[in-house]
Amino acid sequence: MSEQEEEMPVNKLREKPKTDGDASQKESGKDSAEAKEPKKKRRSRRPTLAERFEPLMNFLRNEQVHRISGLFFILASVYMTVAFISFLFTWQTDQDKVAGPWPALFASDTEVSNWLGKLGAVISHVFIHQGFGIASFVFALVSFVLGVRLLIKTTLLPIGKTLAHGFFALLFFSVAFGYIFSDRW
């Protein structure tokens, strides 16, 4: 046997050669099993939602990503806390600079009194003056708790309850202090 015959499947070797009689049977429709039907185009299967997000989920499950994210959250919480505390003491001197245009603020001759410089002044102005007021310290707390959980796998406070109570306090105290300290008295 030659190599081609060895590679061919057994039922291909046993097939009879086609004759003219076979062609007439196809035309008459008697032997439909042997008639070749036109091939249907196969649709490529659409990936499921889980398959689409699998690379992202694998990335988020990576231990190094957890540690780097945890360290980032802890550093962000410390930065926000220092900037917010500094804002409580220096907001009057920095108010005119951060309320003005940004190019003027970030010019080299502009000086701010915030302990963390221009970026600290801007962040504390946005969170405290334009945002939620003193209740903005909740962002630092939640960021710290989440960072510790991601970095060293220790639960200081339950994440769900911390988020729920923290954001309730954020909304409640910002509205309450806004009402109490408004100019309507």
VOZA-595569 format. One record per residue: residue in one letter; residue number from 0; x, y, z of N, C-alpha, C, O, CB in turn. Coordinates in steps of 0.1 Angstrom, whole numbers, plus 5000, padded with zeros to 4 digits. Atoms other than C-alpha are relative to their C-alpha. Last residue first. Glycine has a CB too. Layout:
% residues N
- type;seq;n.east;n.north;n.up;ca.east;ca.north;ca.up;c.east;c.north;c.up;o.east;o.north;o.up;cb.east;cb.north;cb.up
- a;NUM;X;Y;Z;X;Y;Z;X;Y;Z;X;Y;Z;X;Y;Z .
...
This chain:
% residues 185
- type;seq;n.east;n.north;n.up;ca.east;ca.north;ca.up;c.east;c.north;c.up;o.east;o.north;o.up;cb.east;cb.north;cb.up
- w;184;5002;4997;4986;4699;5824;5611;5000;5015;5003;4998;5019;5014;5010;4993;5009 .
- r;183;5014;4997;4997;4695;5819;5574;4997;5004;5014;4986;5008;5017;4991;4989;4996 .
- d;182;5001;4985;4997;4732;5821;5566;4986;5004;5004;4983;5016;5004;5005;5008;4989 .
- s;181;5004;4991;5011;4736;5783;5567;4998;5014;5005;4998;5017;5017;4987;4995;4993 .
- f;180;4991;4989;5001;4756;5766;5595;4996;5009;4988;5005;5016;4983;5014;4995;4998 .
- i;179;4997;4993;4987;4728;5743;5607;5009;5013;4998;5006;5023;5004;5008;4990;5009 .
- y;178;5012;4993;4994;4714;5735;5573;5003;5007;5012;4999;5019;5014;4990;4989;5003 .
- g;177;5004;4989;5010;4748;5728;5556;4987;5007;5005;4986;5019;5003;4997;4994;4987 .
- f;176;4991;4988;4998;4759;5709;5587;4997;5011;4991;4998;5023;4994;5015;4996;4999 .
- a;175;5003;4995;4986;4728;5686;5585;5009;5013;5003;5004;5023;5007;5003;4990;5011 .
- v;174;5013;4993;5000;4731;5681;5547;4997;5007;5014;4993;5018;5014;4989;4991;4996 .
- s;173;4999;4988;5010;4768;5673;5548;4987;5008;5000;4988;5020;4999;5004;4995;4986 .
- f;172;4993;4988;4994;4763;5653;5580;5002;5011;4990;5002;5023;4995;5014;4995;5005 .
- f;171;5007;4994;4988;4736;5631;5566;5007;5012;5005;5001;5022;5007;4998;4989;5011 .
- l;170;5012;4992;5005;4751;5625;5531;4993;5007;5012;4989;5018;5011;4990;4990;4993 .
- l;169;4996;4990;5010;4785;5615;5544;4989;5009;4996;4989;5021;4996;5007;4993;4988 .
- a;168;4995;4989;4992;4771;5597;5574;5004;5011;4991;5003;5023;4994;5012;4995;5009 .
- f;167;5012;4994;4993;4750;5575;5550;5005;5012;5008;4999;5023;5008;4993;4990;5009 .
- f;166;5007;4991;5010;4781;5571;5529;4987;5005;5005;4983;5016;5001;4998;4992;4987 .
- g;165;4991;4988;5004;4802;5559;5558;4992;5009;4991;4992;5021;4992;5012;4995;4994 .
- h;164;5001;4990;4989;4774;5536;5573;5008;5013;4996;5004;5024;4999;5006;4995;5013 .
- a;163;5014;4995;4998;4770;5518;5540;4999;5011;5011;4993;5021;5008;4991;4988;5004 .
- l;162;5005;4992;5012;4806;5517;5530;4986;5005;5003;4984;5017;5000;5000;4991;4988 .
- t;161;4992;4988;5000;4818;5506;5565;4995;5009;4989;4993;5021;4990;5015;4997;4999 .
- k;160;5006;4991;4990;4790;5481;5567;5007;5013;5000;5001;5023;5002;5001;4993;5014 .
- g;159;5013;4996;5003;4801;5465;5535;4993;5010;5009;4987;5019;5005;4991;4987;4999 .
- i;158;5000;4991;5011;4838;5466;5542;4986;5004;4997;4983;5016;4995;5006;4993;4988 .
- p;157;5006;5006;5011;4836;5451;5577;4998;5010;4988;4993;5021;4990;4986;4993;5004 .
- l;156;5015;4998;4999;4860;5470;5599;4994;4992;4988;5000;4991;4977;4996;5015;5000 .
- l;155;5001;4991;4988;4897;5463;5605;4985;5002;5003;4981;5001;5015;5007;5014;4997 .
- t;154;5013;4992;4999;4896;5432;5583;5000;5009;5012;4998;5004;5023;4988;4991;4999 .
- t;153;5005;4999;4987;4931;5419;5575;4988;5009;5000;4988;5020;4994;5011;5006;5010 .
- k;152;5011;5010;4998;4942;5407;5541;4995;5000;5015;4991;4989;5020;5005;4986;4996 .
- i;151;4995;5010;4990;4975;5427;5543;4989;4990;5004;4991;4982;5013;5005;5006;5012 .
- l;150;4986;5002;4999;4972;5449;5512;5004;4989;5009;5012;4980;5006;5006;5013;5005 .
- l;149;4994;5005;5012;4936;5445;5500;5015;4997;5003;5021;4988;4997;4999;5011;4989 .
- r;148;5005;5013;5004;4920;5448;5534;5007;4994;4988;5010;4982;4988;4984;5001;4997 .
- v;147;4995;5010;4990;4943;5475;5546;4995;4986;4996;5002;4977;4997;4996;5004;5014 .
- g;146;4986;5002;5003;4935;5495;5514;5006;4990;5010;5014;4981;5005;5008;5013;5002 .
- l;145;4998;5008;5012;4898;5491;5518;5014;4997;4997;5017;4985;4993;4993;5007;4988 .
- v;144;5005;5014;4997;4899;5503;5554;5001;4991;4988;5005;4979;4990;4985;5001;5005 .
- f;143;4990;5007;4992;4921;5533;5544;4995;4986;5003;5003;4976;5003;5001;5008;5013 .
- s;142;4988;5003;5007;4899;5543;5515;5010;4992;5008;5017;4983;5003;5006;5013;4994 .
- v;141;5003;5011;5008;4868;5541;5536;5012;4996;4991;5014;4984;4990;4988;5004;4990 .
- l;140;5002;5012;4992;4883;5563;5562;4997;4988;4992;5003;4977;4994;4988;5003;5010 .
- a;139;4987;5004;4995;4897;5589;5537;4999;4987;5009;5007;4978;5007;5007;5011;5009 .
- f;138;4992;5006;5012;4864;5591;5519;5013;4995;5005;5018;4984;5000;5002;5011;4989 .
- v;137;5005;5014;5002;4846;5595;5553;5007;4994;4988;5010;4982;4988;4985;5001;4997 .
- f;136;4990;5009;4994;4868;5626;5559;4996;4986;4999;5004;4977;5001;5001;5004;5015 .
- s;135;4992;5006;5010;4845;5643;5534;5011;4991;5006;5018;4983;4999;5007;5011;4991 .
- a;134;5003;5014;5001;4820;5648;5562;5009;4993;4989;5008;4981;4988;4985;4999;4996 .
- i;133;4992;5007;4991;4837;5681;5569;4998;4985;4999;5006;4977;5002;4997;5004;5015 .
- g;132;4996;4993;4987;4822;5696;5538;5009;4991;5009;5016;4982;5004;4988;5004;5008 .
- f;131;5008;5005;4989;4805;5673;5512;5004;5007;5013;4999;5003;5024;5001;4986;5001 .
- g;130;5007;5013;4999;4817;5688;5479;4992;4998;5013;4982;5005;5014;5011;4990;5000 .
- q;129;5010;5002;5011;4827;5723;5468;4992;4987;5002;4981;4986;4996;5007;5000;4987 .
- h;128;5007;4988;5003;4845;5734;5500;4989;4998;4990;4978;5003;4992;5010;5011;4995 .
- i;127;5006;4993;4988;4854;5701;5515;4992;5012;4996;4981;5013;5000;5011;5003;5010 .
- f;126;5008;5009;4991;4861;5677;5486;4993;5008;5011;4981;5005;5013;5010;4990;5006 .
- v;125;5010;5007;5007;4871;5702;5459;4991;4991;5009;4979;4992;5009;5006;4991;4988 .
- h;124;5010;4991;5004;4890;5725;5482;4988;4994;4993;4977;4997;4995;5006;5011;4991 .
- s;123;5008;4997;4988;4908;5696;5498;4989;5010;4997;4978;5010;5003;5009;5005;5012 .
- i;122;5008;5012;4995;4919;5682;5465;4991;5004;5012;4979;5001;5012;5009;4989;5003 .
- v;121;5010;5002;5009;4930;5717;5452;4991;4988;5004;4978;4989;5004;5005;4997;4986 .
- a;120;5010;4989;4999;4949;5726;5483;4988;4998;4990;4977;5000;4994;5007;5013;4997 .
- g;119;5008;5002;4987;4966;5692;5484;4990;5011;5002;4979;5008;5007;5010;5000;5012 .
- l;118;5009;5011;5002;4976;5696;5447;4991;4997;5013;4980;4994;5012;5008;4987;4996 .
- k;117;5011;4996;5009;4990;5730;5453;4990;4989;4998;4978;4991;4998;5005;5005;4987 .
- g;116;4998;4992;5012;5011;5721;5483;4988;5003;4992;4976;5002;4997;5010;4993;4991 .
- l;115;4996;5009;5011;5007;5693;5508;5001;5007;4986;5000;5001;4976;4989;4989;4998 .
- w;114;4988;5008;4996;5008;5714;5539;5004;4991;4988;5016;4988;4987;4997;4992;5012 .
- n;113;5004;5014;4997;4983;5739;5524;5013;4992;5002;5023;4994;4994;4991;4994;4989 .
- s;112;4996;5003;4986;4997;5775;5525;4997;4985;5004;5001;4981;5015;4993;5009;5009 .
- v;111;5012;5003;4991;4997;5781;5488;5005;4996;5013;5017;4992;5015;4992;4989;4993 .
- e;110;4998;5007;4988;5023;5799;5466;4987;4997;5008;4979;5006;5009;5011;5007;5009 .
- t;109;5011;5001;4990;5019;5810;5431;5004;4991;5011;5009;4980;5010;4988;4995;4992 .
- d;108;4999;4989;4990;5052;5821;5413;4988;4999;5010;4988;5007;5019;5000;5013;4993 .
- s;107;4988;5002;4991;5056;5788;5394;5000;5010;5011;5006;5007;5021;5013;5000;4992 .
- a;106;4989;4992;5005;5021;5789;5378;5011;4999;5011;5008;4997;5023;4996;5015;4998 .
- f;105;4988;5008;5002;4999;5761;5389;5011;5007;4994;5021;5001;4989;4996;4988;4991 .
- l;104;4997;5007;4988;4972;5783;5404;5013;4992;4999;5022;4992;5008;4989;4990;5004 .
- a;103;4994;4990;4991;4972;5808;5375;5004;4993;5013;5014;4996;5019;4990;5011;5004 .
- p;102;4986;4997;5004;4968;5779;5350;5006;5010;5010;5019;5010;5012;4999;5007;4986 .
- w;101;4990;5010;4997;4939;5766;5371;5014;5004;4995;5024;5001;5002;4996;4987;4994 .
- p;100;4997;5010;5011;4918;5797;5371;5012;4991;5003;5021;4995;5010;5003;5008;4987 .
- g;99;4997;4993;5013;4907;5812;5404;5003;4990;4989;5000;4978;4991;5012;5009;5002 .
- a;98;5013;4996;5006;4889;5795;5433;5003;5006;4986;4993;5007;4978;4992;5009;5009 .
- v;97;5006;5012;5005;4922;5777;5443;4986;5003;4993;4982;4995;4985;4998;4990;5011 .
- k;96;4992;5007;5010;4941;5809;5446;4994;4988;4994;4995;4986;4982;5014;4996;5007 .
- d;95;5000;4992;5013;4915;5831;5463;5008;4993;4989;5006;4995;4977;5006;5013;5003 .
- q;94;5013;4999;5007;4907;5804;5489;5001;5007;4987;4996;5002;4977;4990;5007;5009 .
- d;93;5000;5006;5013;4943;5796;5498;4988;5001;4992;4987;4998;4980;5003;4985;5002 .
- t;92;4989;4994;5008;4947;5821;5527;5001;4994;4986;5006;5000;4976;5014;4997;5007 .
- q;91;5002;4986;5003;4913;5814;5541;5011;5006;4991;5009;5014;4983;4999;5008;5013 .
- w;90;5010;4998;5011;4915;5776;5537;4999;5015;4997;4997;5019;4985;4987;4994;5003 .
- t;89;4995;4991;5011;4947;5773;5557;4990;5004;4990;4994;5010;4980;5012;4994;4994 .
- f;88;4991;4989;4995;4938;5758;5591;5003;5010;4989;5006;5022;4993;5012;4994;5006 .
- l;87;5007;4994;4989;4909;5735;5581;5007;5012;5006;5001;5021;5011;4998;4989;5011 .
- f;86;5010;4991;5005;4925;5728;5548;4993;5007;5011;4989;5019;5010;4990;4993;4991 .
- s;85;4994;4987;5004;4955;5714;5565;4990;5010;4995;4992;5022;4997;5011;4997;4990 .
- i;84;4997;4993;4988;4933;5688;5581;5007;5013;4998;5004;5023;5004;5009;4990;5009 .
- f;83;5012;4995;4994;4918;5679;5547;5003;5008;5013;4997;5018;5016;4990;4989;5003 .
- a;82;5005;4988;5008;4952;5677;5530;4987;5006;5006;4986;5018;5007;4997;4996;4986 .
- v;81;4991;4989;4998;4966;5655;5557;4995;5012;4993;4995;5023;4998;5014;4996;4996 .
- t;80;5001;4996;4986;4936;5632;5556;5009;5012;5003;5004;5021;5010;5003;4988;5010 .
- m;79;5012;4992;4999;4935;5631;5518;4999;5005;5015;4994;5016;5017;4988;4991;4997 .
- y;78;4999;4987;5008;4972;5621;5516;4987;5009;5002;4988;5020;5005;5002;4997;4985 .
- v;77;4991;4992;4992;4968;5594;5543;5001;5014;4994;5001;5024;5001;5014;4994;5002 .
- s;76;5007;4996;4988;4938;5580;5525;5008;5009;5009;5003;5018;5015;4995;4988;5008 .
- a;75;5010;4990;5004;4955;5581;5491;4993;5004;5013;4990;5016;5014;4991;4994;4990 .
- l;74;4993;4987;5002;4986;5563;5506;4990;5011;4997;4992;5022;5001;5010;4998;4989 .
- i;73;4995;4995;4987;4963;5536;5520;5007;5013;4999;5005;5022;5007;5009;4989;5006 .
- f;72;5011;4995;4991;4944;5532;5488;5004;5006;5013;4999;5016;5018;4989;4989;5002 .
- f;71;5005;4988;5006;4976;5530;5467;4988;5006;5008;4988;5018;5011;4995;4998;4985 .
- l;70;4990;4990;4997;4991;5504;5490;4995;5014;4995;4996;5024;5001;5014;4996;4994 .
- g;69;5001;4998;4986;4959;5483;5487;5010;5011;5004;5006;5020;5012;5003;4988;5008 .
- s;68;5012;4993;4998;4959;5486;5449;4998;5004;5015;4995;5015;5018;4988;4993;4995 .
- i;67;4998;4987;5005;4995;5475;5447;4988;5009;5002;4989;5021;5006;5004;5000;4985 .
- r;66;4990;4993;4991;4989;5446;5470;5002;5014;4995;5003;5023;5004;5013;4992;5000 .
- h;65;5006;4997;4987;4957;5435;5452;5010;5008;5009;5006;5018;5015;4997;4986;5007 .
- v;64;5010;4989;5002;4973;5438;5418;4994;5004;5013;4991;5016;5016;4990;4997;4989 .
- q;63;4992;4988;5001;5002;5417;5430;4991;5012;4998;4994;5023;5003;5010;4999;4988 .
- e;62;4996;4996;4987;4978;5390;5441;5008;5013;5000;5007;5021;5009;5008;4989;5007 .
- n;61;4985;5001;4998;4962;5387;5407;5004;5006;5013;4999;5016;5017;5007;5007;4988 .
- r;60;4998;5010;4990;4924;5383;5409;5015;4998;5003;5018;4991;5013;4995;4986;4995 .
- l;59;5005;4996;4986;4918;5416;5392;5003;4990;5011;5003;4993;5022;4986;5004;4999 .
- f;58;4992;4989;4996;4939;5406;5361;4997;5005;5015;5006;5007;5023;4999;5012;4991 .
- n;57;4987;5006;4997;4921;5373;5358;5010;5010;5005;5018;5008;5015;5006;4992;4988 .
- m;56;5002;5007;4987;4888;5391;5360;5013;4994;5004;5017;4994;5016;4989;4990;4999 .
- l;55;5001;4990;4990;4899;5415;5332;4999;4994;5014;5006;4998;5024;4988;5009;4998 .
- p;54;4987;4994;4998;4910;5386;5310;5000;5011;5011;5010;5012;5019;5005;5006;4987 .
- e;53;4991;5009;4994;4877;5368;5317;5014;5006;5001;5020;5004;5012;5001;4987;4992 .
- f;52;4994;4993;4988;4855;5398;5309;5010;4991;5007;5016;4995;5017;4990;5005;5009 .
- r;51;4995;4987;5004;4845;5386;5274;5008;5007;5011;5019;5013;5009;4989;5010;4996 .
- e;50;4989;5002;5008;4842;5350;5284;5006;5013;4996;5019;5014;4995;4997;4992;4988 .
- a;49;4989;5005;4991;4819;5359;5313;5013;4998;4992;5024;5001;4997;4996;4987;5007 .
- l;48;4995;4988;4992;4798;5380;5290;5011;4996;5009;5021;5003;5010;4988;5006;5008 .
- t;47;5009;4996;4989;4794;5351;5266;5007;5011;5007;5018;5015;5005;4998;4988;5009 .
- p;46;4995;5003;4986;4815;5349;5234;4990;5005;5010;4983;5016;5009;5013;5006;5003 .
- r;45;4996;4988;4993;4795;5349;5202;5004;4997;5014;4998;4988;5020;4988;5010;5000 .
- r;44;5008;4998;4988;4796;5317;5183;5005;5012;5007;5017;5015;5009;5002;4987;5009 .
- s;43;4991;5001;4989;4809;5320;5148;4993;5003;5013;4985;5013;5013;5013;5010;4999 .
- r;42;4998;4988;4993;4782;5313;5125;5010;4998;5011;5009;4988;5018;4986;5006;5005 .
- r;41;5001;5001;4986;4786;5283;5103;5003;5014;5006;5012;5021;5003;5011;4990;5006 .
- k;40;4990;4992;4994;4778;5289;5067;4999;4999;5015;4988;5001;5021;5000;5015;4996 .
- k;39;5006;4988;4993;4757;5261;5055;5012;5007;5006;5021;5001;5012;4989;4996;5010 .
- k;38;4995;4998;4986;4774;5237;5031;4994;5013;5005;4994;5023;4999;5015;5001;5000 .
- p;37;4991;4989;4999;4753;5229;5000;5004;5003;5015;4995;5002;5024;4994;5013;4994 .
- e;36;5007;4988;4998;4739;5195;5002;5010;5011;5001;5021;5010;5005;4991;4999;5013 .
- k;35;4994;4991;4991;4758;5166;4987;4991;5013;5001;4988;5019;4991;5014;5004;4995 .
- a;34;5000;4987;5006;4736;5139;4973;5007;5010;5010;5003;5010;5022;4986;5005;4995 .
- e;33;4987;4998;5006;4745;5106;4988;5002;5013;4994;5013;5018;4991;5003;4989;4990 .
- a;32;4990;5001;4990;4716;5106;5012;5014;5002;4994;5023;5008;5001;5000;4986;5006 .
- s;31;4997;4987;4994;4693;5119;4986;5011;5000;5010;5017;5010;5013;4987;5006;5006 .
- d;30;4990;5002;4990;4694;5088;4965;5004;5013;5006;5015;5019;5003;5013;4993;4993 .
- k;29;5002;5013;4993;4661;5087;4946;5011;4998;5011;5008;4993;5021;5002;4989;4990 .
- g;28;5002;4998;4986;4661;5125;4938;4998;4987;5007;4994;4987;5019;4987;5007;5002 .
- s;27;5014;5004;4998;4657;5120;4900;4997;5001;5015;4985;4999;5019;4999;4985;4996 .
- e;26;5009;4991;5007;4688;5141;4894;4986;4996;5003;4977;5004;5004;5003;5000;4985 .
- k;25;5000;4987;4993;4708;5123;4920;4990;5009;4994;4983;5016;5001;5014;5006;5000 .
- q;24;5008;5002;4988;4698;5089;4905;5000;5013;5008;4989;5016;5014;5007;4989;5009 .
- s;23;5014;5000;5003;4709;5101;4871;4992;4998;5012;4981;5003;5013;4997;4989;4989 .
- a;22;5004;4986;5003;4743;5110;4884;4985;5001;4997;4979;5010;5001;5009;5006;4989 .
- d;21;5001;4993;4988;4747;5076;4900;4996;5014;4998;4988;5019;5006;5014;5000;5008 .
- g;20;5012;5004;4994;4740;5059;4867;4998;5007;5013;4986;5010;5017;4999;4985;5002 .
- d;19;5010;4991;5005;4768;5079;4851;4986;4997;5006;4978;5005;5007;4999;4999;4985 .
- t;18;5003;5002;5014;4792;5061;4873;4989;5010;4996;4984;5017;5004;4996;4985;4998 .
- k;17;5013;4995;5005;4808;5069;4906;4999;4998;4985;5008;5000;4977;4998;5015;5004 .
- p;16;4998;4989;5008;4837;5047;4919;4986;5004;4994;4978;4996;4991;5010;4997;4988 .
- k;15;5000;5004;5014;4825;5025;4946;5003;5013;4992;4999;5024;4996;4987;4994;4996 .
- e;14;5010;4994;5009;4835;5035;4981;5002;4995;4986;5013;4993;4981;5001;5015;5001 .
- r;13;5010;5010;5004;4855;5009;5001;4989;5007;4991;4981;4999;4986;4993;4995;5013 .
- l;12;4994;5010;5009;4887;5030;5002;4989;4990;4995;4990;4985;4984;5010;4992;5008 .
- k;11;4997;4993;5013;4868;5061;5015;5006;4989;4991;5003;4990;4979;5010;5011;5002 .
- n;10;5012;4999;5008;4852;5039;5043;5003;5007;4986;4995;5005;4977;4989;5007;5007 .
- v;9;5004;5013;5006;4887;5029;5055;4987;5002;4991;4987;4996;4981;4997;4991;5012 .
- p;8;5009;5008;4991;4899;5065;5060;4995;4987;4993;4995;4986;4981;4988;5008;5005 .
- m;7;5014;4999;5003;4927;5076;5037;4992;4992;5010;4997;4981;5014;4997;4996;4986 .
- e;6;5005;4988;4993;4962;5080;5053;4985;5001;4998;4978;5007;5006;5007;5012;4995 .
- e;5;4999;5002;4986;4973;5044;5044;4993;5012;5007;4986;5010;5018;5014;4999;5005 .
- e;4;5010;5010;4997;4961;5048;5008;5000;4998;5015;4989;4995;5021;5002;4987;4993 .
- q;3;5012;4993;5002;4982;5080;5004;4988;4990;5004;4979;4994;5011;4998;5004;4986 .
- e;2;5002;4991;4988;5013;5063;5019;4986;5007;4999;4980;5009;5009;5010;5010;5001 .
- s;1;4993;4987;5000;5011;5035;4993;4997;5008;5012;4987;5005;5019;4998;5008;4987 .
- m;0;5008;4988;5000;5000;5000;5000;5009;5012;5000;5019;5013;5006;4991;5000;5012 .
